Amino acid sequence: MHAVNATVIQAPCDASSKAQHFKWISSSQIISLSFILCLGVENIKEQVKIILRPCNDLSPMQTWECKHKNLFDLKGHPLHLNYGPDENDVMLWTSVWTRWLIYGTKENLCSRGYQEIYTGNSSEKPCHFPFKYRGKWYADCTVDGRTDGHLWCSTEKDYDTEGKWGFCPLKNSDTSSFLIYDEDHNKCMHAVNATVVQAAPCDASSKAQHFRWISSSQIISLSFILCLGAENIKEQVKIILLPCNDSSPVQTWECKHKNLFDLKGHPLHLKYGPDENDVMLWTSVWTRWLIYGTKENLCSLGYQEIYTEGGNSLEKPCHFPFKYRGKWYADCTVDGRTDGQLWCSTEKDYDTEGKWGFCPLKSKTPQLITTERSPFII
């Protein structure tokens, strides 16, 4: 979908074009990053064109919802987003429909839904997107108006009038964690210790249930800074935590169809053990694993390298986990600094190698701030 202007939306996919980048700004509104206007319609009826409108969270003509089979509908109405008759204009239809995905993925548009950004001051109220500052509209945190490079946002629609604001969190969401959820039994993977990984009731506040990707095939426990692995490459062995080793075949994973999660290159599926507590490898028995709170498989929050700035590593990417002063880190840190700037080691052992760089504070996409909720192409 390509926003030519506020009244014309069409065109082939081009990831380099800002006119094709959109993001959620609420649970039901999508904004064009090119025009800072919300996706909407001319009227609530069939065969009306999709246009861009000034964002209004009370307007029924700019609220959307995902439906089965990747349909995308005007919220509360059986009106589907679809091509117009000439396959250029995008329109609403009842009986004709198109399946809409995030470009380059198999995910529906709601898989990168909105999450509020809670500010570090302003009584920790969430950012309001879009917001107006000095007559300009913003769909993301900004450094405009500051000389210290700190990201901030307005907590009201119009900063120029209200003057309410807060700092945006600096934590880089490329490193966001998730809970590994078994939708068949409504339980999450829980790291009790390095040798005991079990299925337990989901608890998002428990660090023992938080994991994240540190490479294209390795998942780390944020509680123990050890990687998810197996005791051996065979059926009915327990899942455990191991010191991370990217060349070890017992700790590399891949997503398969129907949300299976397998030891990479082997028909061995992650599954409950016989007592439904221990997590084990099986061939014929399997469990469907998702990211807790979503319908996304575990690979949908896959690893993306964080390329450093400054430091002494010539902008090499961070290495996770890394060791600093004898402690292991699975994310950028401010430890060892007095200026609050996030940094990482670009080698496994900073204590030995001494190679490091600053983690970027300003995102090249909104993904930095919004917990993986980057802009996407429809």
C-alpha positions as CSV (number, residue, x, y, z in Angstrom):
1,M,0.0,0.0,0.0
2,H,1.5,3.3,-1.1
3,A,0.3,6.7,0.1
4,V,0.6,9.0,-2.9
5,N,-1.1,11.8,-1.0
6,A,-3.9,12.1,1.5
7,T,-6.6,11.0,-1.0
8,V,-4.7,8.5,-3.3
9,I,-3.4,5.2,-2.0
10,Q,-2.0,2.6,-4.4
11,A,1.2,1.1,-6.0
12,P,3.8,-1.8,-6.1
13,C,5.9,-2.6,-2.9
14,D,9.1,-0.6,-2.3
15,A,10.6,-1.0,1.2
16,S,12.8,2.1,0.6
17,S,9.8,4.4,0.1
18,K,8.5,6.2,3.2
19,A,5.2,6.5,1.5
20,Q,4.7,2.8,2.1
21,H,5.5,2.7,5.8
22,F,2.8,2.6,8.4
23,K,2.5,1.8,12.1
24,W,-0.1,1.3,14.8
25,I,-0.7,4.3,17.1
26,S,-3.5,2.8,19.0
27,S,-5.2,-0.6,19.2
28,S,-7.2,0.2,16.1
29,Q,-5.5,3.1,14.3
30,I,-2.7,3.0,11.7
31,I,-0.7,6.0,10.7
32,S,1.2,6.9,7.6
33,L,4.7,7.8,8.4
34,S,5.0,9.8,5.3
35,F,2.0,12.2,5.9
36,I,1.4,11.6,9.7
37,L,-2.3,11.0,8.9
38,C,-4.3,8.0,9.8
39,L,-5.6,5.3,7.4
40,G,-9.4,5.8,6.9
41,V,-12.3,5.8,4.5
42,E,-14.5,8.4,2.9
43,N,-17.6,6.9,4.3
44,I,-18.9,3.7,5.9
45,K,-20.2,1.9,2.9
46,E,-19.1,-0.4,0.1
47,Q,-16.8,0.8,-2.8
48,V,-15.5,3.9,-1.1
49,K,-11.8,4.7,-1.4
50,I,-9.2,4.3,1.4
51,I,-7.7,7.7,2.2
52,L,-5.6,9.4,4.9
53,R,-7.3,11.5,7.5
54,P,-6.3,13.6,10.5
55,C,-6.0,11.1,13.4
56,N,-9.1,11.0,15.6
57,D,-9.5,8.0,17.9
58,L,-13.2,8.6,18.1
59,S,-13.8,8.4,14.4
60,P,-15.4,5.1,13.2
61,M,-14.0,5.8,9.7
62,Q,-10.4,5.2,10.8
63,T,-10.6,2.2,13.2
64,W,-9.5,-1.2,11.9
65,E,-9.4,-4.8,13.0
66,C,-7.9,-8.1,11.7
67,K,-10.2,-10.9,10.9
68,H,-9.7,-14.6,9.9
69,K,-7.7,-15.5,6.8
70,N,-5.8,-12.2,7.0
71,L,-8.8,-10.0,6.1
72,F,-8.5,-6.4,7.3
73,D,-11.8,-4.8,8.1
74,L,-13.2,-1.5,9.1
75,K,-13.9,-2.1,12.8
76,G,-17.4,-3.4,13.6
77,H,-18.4,-3.6,9.9
78,P,-18.3,-6.4,7.3
79,L,-16.3,-4.1,5.0
80,H,-12.9,-5.6,3.8
81,L,-9.9,-3.7,2.6
82,N,-9.4,-4.6,-1.1
83,Y,-8.2,-3.4,-4.4
84,G,-10.6,-1.3,-6.5
85,P,-11.7,-2.5,-9.9
86,D,-8.6,-1.2,-11.6
87,E,-6.3,-2.8,-9.0
88,N,-4.7,0.5,-8.2
89,D,-7.1,2.3,-5.8
90,V,-7.7,0.6,-2.4
91,M,-11.3,0.4,-1.4
92,L,-13.8,-1.2,0.9
93,W,-15.8,-4.2,-0.3
94,T,-18.2,-6.7,1.3
95,S,-18.0,-9.8,-0.9
96,V,-14.6,-9.3,-2.5
97,W,-11.5,-9.5,-0.3
98,T,-7.7,-9.4,-0.3
99,R,-5.4,-11.0,2.3
100,W,-3.2,-8.4,3.8
101,L,0.2,-9.2,5.5
102,I,3.2,-7.3,6.8
103,Y,5.4,-7.2,3.8
104,G,8.3,-9.7,3.9
105,T,6.5,-11.8,6.5
106,K,3.6,-14.2,6.9
107,E,2.2,-12.1,9.8
108,N,-1.1,-10.3,9.7
109,L,-1.2,-6.6,10.3
110,C,-2.2,-7.0,14.0
111,S,0.9,-9.0,14.8
112,R,2.8,-5.7,15.3
113,G,0.0,-4.0,17.3
114,Y,0.4,-0.9,19.4
115,Q,2.0,-0.9,22.8
116,E,2.1,2.3,24.9
117,I,5.4,3.9,25.7
118,Y,5.4,5.0,29.3
119,T,7.6,8.1,29.9
120,G,10.2,8.5,32.5
121,N,8.6,11.6,34.0
122,S,5.3,13.5,33.4
123,S,3.9,11.2,36.1
124,E,4.9,8.3,33.8
125,K,1.9,9.0,31.5
126,P,2.1,7.2,28.1
127,C,3.2,9.1,24.9
128,H,0.3,10.3,22.8
129,F,0.8,9.6,19.0
130,P,0.6,11.6,16.9
131,F,1.5,14.7,18.8
132,K,2.1,18.3,17.6
133,Y,5.3,20.2,18.5
134,R,6.0,23.6,17.1
135,G,3.4,23.1,14.4
136,K,4.8,19.7,13.2
137,W,3.2,16.3,13.8
138,Y,5.2,13.4,15.2
139,A,4.4,9.7,15.1
140,D,7.3,8.7,17.3
141,C,9.6,9.9,20.0
142,T,12.0,12.7,18.9
143,V,15.1,14.6,19.9
144,D,13.8,17.8,18.2
145,G,14.0,20.8,20.5
146,R,16.7,19.2,22.7
147,T,20.5,19.6,22.6
148,D,21.3,16.5,24.8
149,G,20.0,13.9,22.3
150,H,17.5,12.5,24.7
151,L,14.3,11.1,23.1
152,W,11.1,12.6,24.3
153,C,7.4,12.7,23.5
154,S,4.3,14.7,24.3
155,T,1.8,13.0,26.6
156,E,-1.0,15.1,25.1
157,K,-2.1,15.5,21.5
158,D,-0.9,19.1,21.3
159,Y,2.4,19.9,23.1
160,D,2.2,23.5,21.9
161,T,-1.0,24.0,23.9
162,E,-0.6,21.6,26.8
163,G,3.1,21.5,27.4
164,K,3.0,18.0,28.8
165,W,5.9,15.7,28.0
166,G,8.2,12.9,29.2
167,F,11.5,11.2,28.2
168,C,11.1,8.0,26.2
169,P,12.9,4.9,27.5
170,L,16.2,4.3,26.0
171,K,16.2,0.5,26.1
172,N,16.6,-1.0,22.6
173,S,13.7,-3.2,21.6
174,D,15.7,-5.2,19.1
175,T,16.6,-7.0,22.3
176,S,13.1,-7.4,23.6
177,S,12.3,-10.4,25.5
178,F,9.3,-12.7,25.4
179,L,7.6,-15.6,27.2
180,I,7.5,-19.0,25.4
181,Y,3.9,-20.0,25.5
182,D,2.3,-23.4,25.0
183,E,-1.2,-22.6,23.7
184,D,-2.4,-26.2,24.0
185,H,-1.9,-26.3,27.8
186,N,-1.9,-22.5,28.6
187,K,1.5,-22.6,30.2
188,C,4.9,-20.9,29.7
189,M,8.4,-22.1,29.8
190,H,10.0,-21.4,33.2
191,A,13.7,-21.7,34.0
192,V,14.0,-23.0,37.5
193,N,17.8,-23.4,37.3
194,A,20.3,-24.5,34.6
195,T,19.2,-28.1,34.7
196,V,15.5,-27.7,35.2
197,V,13.3,-26.0,32.6
198,Q,9.6,-26.6,33.1
199,A,6.2,-25.6,32.0
200,A,4.4,-23.4,34.5
201,P,1.5,-20.9,34.7
202,C,2.5,-17.8,32.8
203,D,3.8,-14.9,34.8
204,A,5.0,-12.0,32.8
205,S,6.6,-10.4,35.9
206,S,8.9,-13.4,36.4
207,K,12.3,-13.0,34.9
208,A,12.6,-16.8,35.0
209,Q,10.1,-16.9,32.1
210,H,11.8,-14.2,29.9
211,F,13.8,-15.3,26.9
212,R,15.1,-13.6,23.8
213,W,17.0,-14.4,20.6
214,I,20.7,-13.7,20.6
215,S,21.4,-15.0,17.1
216,S,19.3,-16.4,14.2
217,S,19.1,-19.8,16.0
218,Q,19.9,-19.3,19.7
219,I,17.6,-18.3,22.6
220,I,18.9,-17.0,25.9
221,S,17.3,-17.1,29.4
222,L,17.4,-13.6,30.8
223,S,17.3,-15.0,34.3
224,F,20.5,-17.1,34.0
225,I,22.2,-15.7,30.9
226,L,22.4,-19.3,29.6
227,C,21.1,-20.6,26.3
228,L,18.2,-22.9,25.7
229,G,19.5,-26.4,24.8
230,A,19.0,-30.1,25.1
231,E,21.0,-32.8,27.0
232,N,21.6,-34.7,23.7
233,I,20.3,-35.0,20.2
234,K,17.8,-37.7,20.7
235,E,14.2,-38.2,21.7
236,Q,12.9,-37.8,25.3
237,V,15.9,-35.8,26.6
238,K,15.3,-32.8,28.8
239,I,15.6,-29.2,27.8
240,I,18.2,-27.4,29.9
241,L,20.2,-24.2,29.9
242,L,23.8,-24.3,28.6
243,P,26.7,-21.8,28.3
244,C,26.0,-20.1,25.0
245,N,28.0,-21.6,22.1
246,D,26.9,-20.7,18.6
247,S,28.6,-23.8,17.1
248,S,26.8,-26.3,19.4
249,P,24.1,-28.3,17.7
250,V,22.2,-28.9,21.0
251,Q,21.3,-25.3,21.4
252,T,20.3,-24.2,17.9
253,W,16.5,-24.0,17.1
254,E,14.2,-23.3,14.2
255,C,10.5,-22.7,13.8
256,K,8.4,-25.1,11.7
257,H,4.9,-25.2,10.3
258,K,1.9,-25.2,12.7
259,N,4.0,-23.4,15.3
260,L,6.3,-26.3,16.1
261,F,9.7,-25.5,17.5
262,D,12.5,-27.9,16.6
263,L,16.1,-28.6,17.3
264,K,17.6,-27.2,14.1
265,G,18.1,-29.8,11.4
266,H,16.4,-32.6,13.4
267,P,12.8,-33.9,13.6
268,L,12.8,-33.3,17.3
269,H,10.0,-31.1,18.6
270,L,9.9,-29.1,21.9
271,K,7.2,-30.7,24.1
272,Y,6.1,-31.3,27.6
273,G,7.6,-34.4,29.3
274,P,5.3,-37.2,30.5
275,D,4.4,-35.4,33.7
276,E,3.6,-32.2,31.8
277,N,6.2,-30.2,33.8
278,D,9.6,-31.0,32.3
279,V,10.1,-29.8,28.8
280,M,11.6,-32.4,26.5
281,L,12.4,-33.3,22.8
282,W,9.9,-35.7,21.0
283,T,9.5,-36.9,17.5
284,S,5.9,-37.9,17.2
285,V,4.4,-35.8,19.9
286,W,4.4,-32.0,19.6
287,T,3.3,-28.8,21.2
288,R,2.5,-25.5,19.5
289,W,4.6,-22.7,20.9
290,L,3.8,-19.0,20.6
291,I,5.0,-15.7,22.0
292,Y,2.8,-15.2,25.1
293,G,0.1,-12.7,24.5
294,T,0.2,-12.9,20.7
295,K,-0.6,-15.4,17.9
296,E,3.0,-15.1,16.6
297,N,5.5,-18.0,16.5
298,L,8.8,-17.7,18.4
299,C,10.7,-16.6,15.3
300,S,8.5,-13.5,14.7
301,L,10.7,-11.7,17.3
302,G,13.9,-13.0,15.7
303,Y,17.3,-11.5,16.3
304,Q,18.5,-8.3,14.7
305,E,22.0,-7.2,15.2
306,I,22.6,-3.9,17.0
307,Y,25.3,-2.0,15.2
308,T,27.3,0.2,17.6
309,E,28.3,3.8,17.3
310,G,31.5,5.3,18.6
311,G,33.6,3.2,20.9
312,N,36.6,1.4,19.6
313,S,35.0,-1.3,17.4
314,L,34.5,0.5,14.1
315,E,30.7,0.1,14.4
316,K,30.8,-3.7,14.8
317,P,27.5,-5.2,16.1
318,C,27.1,-6.1,19.8
319,H,27.9,-9.6,20.9
320,F,25.3,-11.2,23.2
321,P,25.9,-12.5,25.7
322,F,29.1,-10.6,26.7
323,K,31.1,-10.7,29.9
324,Y,32.1,-7.5,31.7
325,R,33.8,-7.5,35.1
326,G,32.9,-11.2,35.5
327,K,29.2,-10.7,34.9
328,W,27.3,-11.8,31.8
329,Y,25.0,-9.4,29.9
330,A,22.3,-10.3,27.4
331,D,21.5,-6.7,26.5
332,C,23.1,-3.2,26.3
333,T,24.0,-1.8,29.7
334,V,24.9,1.4,31.5
335,D,27.1,-0.4,34.0
336,G,30.6,1.1,34.3
337,R,29.5,4.5,33.0
338,T,28.5,7.6,34.8
339,D,26.8,9.4,31.9
340,G,23.9,6.9,31.5
341,Q,24.8,6.0,27.9
342,L,24.0,2.4,26.9
343,W,26.9,0.4,25.5
344,C,27.8,-3.2,24.7
345,S,30.9,-5.3,24.1
346,T,31.5,-6.3,20.4
347,E,33.3,-9.4,21.6
348,K,32.3,-12.3,23.9
349,D,34.6,-11.3,26.7
350,Y,35.1,-7.5,27.2
351,D,37.4,-8.2,30.1
352,T,39.9,-9.9,27.8
353,E,39.3,-8.1,24.4
354,G,38.3,-4.6,25.6
355,K,36.2,-3.9,22.4
356,W,33.0,-2.0,22.8
357,G,30.6,0.6,21.3
358,F,27.6,2.7,22.2
359,C,24.2,1.3,21.5
360,P,22.1,3.6,19.3
361,L,19.9,5.9,21.3
362,K,17.8,7.1,18.4
363,S,16.1,4.4,16.4
364,K,16.4,4.3,12.7
365,T,12.8,3.0,12.9
366,P,10.3,3.2,15.8
367,Q,11.3,-0.3,16.7
368,L,13.9,1.0,19.1
369,I,11.3,2.5,21.4
370,T,8.2,0.6,20.8
371,T,9.1,-3.0,21.8
372,E,9.3,-4.5,18.3
373,R,6.5,-2.5,17.0
374,S,8.4,-1.2,13.9
375,P,6.8,0.4,10.9
376,F,5.7,-2.0,8.3
377,I,4.6,-2.1,4.7
378,I,1.0,-3.3,4.1
